[in-house]
């Protein structure tokens, strides 16, 4: 399936609402939100199960015709869900880091907190955690089948980490010569997919903070030794 065109400034949710012929935007917003809420309920209650449009339509109490009035297909619905989850996560992470005393502490706090948000199977104080965890498997699918669109969904999180890196370079606490064009994406992927360590390597879960700090140590110090 080819990529669906979309304005660089508009979100998939906004696209869904704008696609409506109904002049009452508020009603369109509510209908779109009912589809999004239904999809998230299904993902959260049946983790790992394949989500179908028919299930979402039935759970939302709306019609199949109405669904396709707002979304071109299931992938657009999932992209809209992913965008909302990432935006909320970025807002929470930014707020949490504002209480740290310096740029290095804020960078460390981001890595540890984002690890906790992505970590499955445990209760979390983060309101966005359930959404991010529920979207985990589908995020991988979206990155495979719609990579450019899925990458745009992560813009708020990438921008936040870019800001933290810029501040850290300005403060002299990380190397200025490191190319940051791809660094944010590489680190965010390392954090997100490291929450699957037990599945990939068989290493049992330890303390969430200990796992996160281990990843932080690897990111900051690497695996080499100083000559």
Secondary structure as a PSIPRED ss2 file (coil, helix, strand):
# PSIPRED VFORMAT (PSIPRED V4.0)

   1 X C   1.000  0.000  0.000
   2 X C   1.000  0.000  0.000
   3 X C   1.000  0.000  0.000
   4 X C   1.000  0.000  0.000
   5 X C   1.000  0.000  0.000
   6 X C   1.000  0.000  0.000
   7 X C   1.000  0.000  0.000
   8 X C   1.000  0.000  0.000
   9 X C   1.000  0.000  0.000
  10 X C   1.000  0.000  0.000
  11 X C   1.000  0.000  0.000
  12 X H   0.000  1.000  0.000
  13 X H   0.000  1.000  0.000
  14 X H   0.000  1.000  0.000
  15 X H   0.000  1.000  0.000
  16 X H   0.000  1.000  0.000
  17 X H   0.000  1.000  0.000
  18 X H   0.000  1.000  0.000
  19 X C   1.000  0.000  0.000
  20 X C   1.000  0.000  0.000
  21 X C   1.000  0.000  0.000
  22 X C   1.000  0.000  0.000
  23 X C   1.000  0.000  0.000
  24 X C   1.000  0.000  0.000
  25 X H   0.000  1.000  0.000
  26 X H   0.000  1.000  0.000
  27 X H   0.000  1.000  0.000
  28 X H   0.000  1.000  0.000
  29 X H   0.000  1.000  0.000
  30 X H   0.000  1.000  0.000
  31 X H   0.000  1.000  0.000
  32 X H   0.000  1.000  0.000
  33 X H   0.000  1.000  0.000
  34 X H   0.000  1.000  0.000
  35 X H   0.000  1.000  0.000
  36 X H   0.000  1.000  0.000
  37 X H   0.000  1.000  0.000
  38 X H   0.000  1.000  0.000
  39 X H   0.000  1.000  0.000
  40 X H   0.000  1.000  0.000
  41 X H   0.000  1.000  0.000
  42 X H   0.000  1.000  0.000
  43 X H   0.000  1.000  0.000
  44 X H   0.000  1.000  0.000
  45 X H   0.000  1.000  0.000
  46 X C   1.000  0.000  0.000
  47 X C   1.000  0.000  0.000
  48 X C   1.000  0.000  0.000
  49 X C   1.000  0.000  0.000
  50 X C   1.000  0.000  0.000
  51 X C   1.000  0.000  0.000
  52 X C   1.000  0.000  0.000
  53 X H   0.000  1.000  0.000
  54 X H   0.000  1.000  0.000
  55 X H   0.000  1.000  0.000
  56 X H   0.000  1.000  0.000
  57 X H   0.000  1.000  0.000
  58 X H   0.000  1.000  0.000
  59 X H   0.000  1.000  0.000
  60 X H   0.000  1.000  0.000
  61 X C   1.000  0.000  0.000
  62 X C   1.000  0.000  0.000
  63 X C   1.000  0.000  0.000
  64 X H   0.000  1.000  0.000
  65 X H   0.000  1.000  0.000
  66 X H   0.000  1.000  0.000
  67 X H   0.000  1.000  0.000
  68 X H   0.000  1.000  0.000
  69 X H   0.000  1.000  0.000
  70 X H   0.000  1.000  0.000
  71 X C   1.000  0.000  0.000
  72 X C   1.000  0.000  0.000
  73 X C   1.000  0.000  0.000
  74 X H   0.000  1.000  0.000
  75 X H   0.000  1.000  0.000
  76 X H   0.000  1.000  0.000
  77 X H   0.000  1.000  0.000
  78 X H   0.000  1.000  0.000
  79 X H   0.000  1.000  0.000
  80 X H   0.000  1.000  0.000
  81 X H   0.000  1.000  0.000
  82 X H   0.000  1.000  0.000
  83 X H   0.000  1.000  0.000
  84 X H   0.000  1.000  0.000
  85 X H   0.000  1.000  0.000
  86 X H   0.000  1.000  0.000
  87 X H   0.000  1.000  0.000
  88 X H   0.000  1.000  0.000
  89 X H   0.000  1.000  0.000
  90 X H   0.000  1.000  0.000
  91 X H   0.000  1.000  0.000
  92 X H   0.000  1.000  0.000
  93 X H   0.000  1.000  0.000
  94 X H   0.000  1.000  0.000
  95 X H   0.000  1.000  0.000
  96 X H   0.000  1.000  0.000
  97 X H   0.000  1.000  0.000
  98 X C   1.000  0.000  0.000
  99 X C   1.000  0.000  0.000
 100 X C   1.000  0.000  0.000
 101 X C   1.000  0.000  0.000
 102 X C   1.000  0.000  0.000
 103 X H   0.000  1.000  0.000
 104 X H   0.000  1.000  0.000
 105 X H   0.000  1.000  0.000
 106 X H   0.000  1.000  0.000
 107 X H   0.000  1.000  0.000
 108 X H   0.000  1.000  0.000
 109 X H   0.000  1.000  0.000
 110 X H   0.000  1.000  0.000
 111 X H   0.000  1.000  0.000
 112 X H   0.000  1.000  0.000
 113 X H   0.000  1.000  0.000
 114 X H   0.000  1.000  0.000
 115 X H   0.000  1.000  0.000
 116 X H   0.000  1.000  0.000
 117 X H   0.000  1.000  0.000
 118 X H   0.000  1.000  0.000
 119 X C   1.000  0.000  0.000
 120 X C   1.000  0.000  0.000
 121 X C   1.000  0.000  0.000
 122 X C   1.000  0.000  0.000
 123 X C   1.000  0.000  0.000
 124 X C   1.000  0.000  0.000
 125 X C   1.000  0.000  0.000
 126 X C   1.000  0.000  0.000
 127 X C   1.000  0.000  0.000
 128 X C   1.000  0.000  0.000
 129 X H   0.000  1.000  0.000
 130 X H   0.000  1.000  0.000
 131 X H   0.000  1.000  0.000
 132 X H   0.000  1.000  0.000
 133 X H   0.000  1.000  0.000
 134 X H   0.000  1.000  0.000
 135 X C   1.000  0.000  0.000
 136 X H   0.000  1.000  0.000
 137 X H   0.000  1.000  0.000
 138 X H   0.000  1.000  0.000
 139 X H   0.000  1.000  0.000
 140 X H   0.000  1.000  0.000
 141 X H   0.000  1.000  0.000
 142 X H   0.000  1.000  0.000
 143 X H   0.000  1.000  0.000
 144 X H   0.000  1.000  0.000
 145 X H   0.000  1.000  0.000
 146 X C   1.000  0.000  0.000
 147 X H   0.000  1.000  0.000
 148 X H   0.000  1.000  0.000
 149 X H   0.000  1.000  0.000
 150 X H   0.000  1.000  0.000
 151 X H   0.000  1.000  0.000
 152 X H   0.000  1.000  0.000
 153 X H   0.000  1.000  0.000
 154 X C   1.000  0.000  0.000
 155 X H   0.000  1.000  0.000
 156 X H   0.000  1.000  0.000
 157 X H   0.000  1.000  0.000
 158 X H   0.000  1.000  0.000
 159 X H   0.000  1.000  0.000
 160 X H   0.000  1.000  0.000
 161 X H   0.000  1.000  0.000
 162 X H   0.000  1.000  0.000
 163 X H   0.000  1.000  0.000
 164 X H   0.000  1.000  0.000
 165 X H   0.000  1.000  0.000
 166 X H   0.000  1.000  0.000
 167 X H   0.000  1.000  0.000
 168 X H   0.000  1.000  0.000
 169 X H   0.000  1.000  0.000
 170 X H   0.000  1.000  0.000
 171 X C   1.000  0.000  0.000
 172 X C   1.000  0.000  0.000
 173 X C   1.000  0.000  0.000
 174 X C   1.000  0.000  0.000
 175 X C   1.000  0.000  0.000
 176 X C   1.000  0.000  0.000
 177 X C   1.000  0.000  0.000
 178 X C   1.000  0.000  0.000
 179 X C   1.000  0.000  0.000
 180 X C   1.000  0.000  0.000
 181 X C   1.000  0.000  0.000
 182 X C   1.000  0.000  0.000
 183 X H   0.000  1.000  0.000
 184 X H   0.000  1.000  0.000
 185 X H   0.000  1.000  0.000
 186 X H   0.000  1.000  0.000
 187 X H   0.000  1.000  0.000
 188 X H   0.000  1.000  0.000
 189 X H   0.000  1.000  0.000
 190 X H   0.000  1.000  0.000
 191 X H   0.000  1.000  0.000
 192 X H   0.000  1.000  0.000
 193 X H   0.000  1.000  0.000
 194 X H   0.000  1.000  0.000
 195 X C   1.000  0.000  0.000
 196 X C   1.000  0.000  0.000
 197 X H   0.000  1.000  0.000
 198 X H   0.000  1.000  0.000
 199 X H   0.000  1.000  0.000
 200 X H   0.000  1.000  0.000
 201 X H   0.000  1.000  0.000
 202 X C   1.000  0.000  0.000
 203 X C   1.000  0.000  0.000
 204 X C   1.000  0.000  0.000
 205 X C   1.000  0.000  0.000
 206 X C   1.000  0.000  0.000
 207 X C   1.000  0.000  0.000
 208 X H   0.000  1.000  0.000
 209 X H   0.000  1.000  0.000
 210 X H   0.000  1.000  0.000
 211 X H   0.000  1.000  0.000
 212 X H   0.000  1.000  0.000
 213 X H   0.000  1.000  0.000
 214 X H   0.000  1.000  0.000
 215 X H   0.000  1.000  0.000
 216 X H   0.000  1.000  0.000
 217 X H   0.000  1.000  0.000
 218 X H   0.000  1.000  0.000
 219 X H   0.000  1.000  0.000
 220 X H   0.000  1.000  0.000
 221 X H   0.000  1.000  0.000
 222 X C   1.000  0.000  0.000
 223 X C   1.000  0.000  0.000
 224 X C   1.000  0.000  0.000
 225 X C   1.000  0.000  0.000
 226 X C   1.000  0.000  0.000
 227 X C   1.000  0.000  0.000
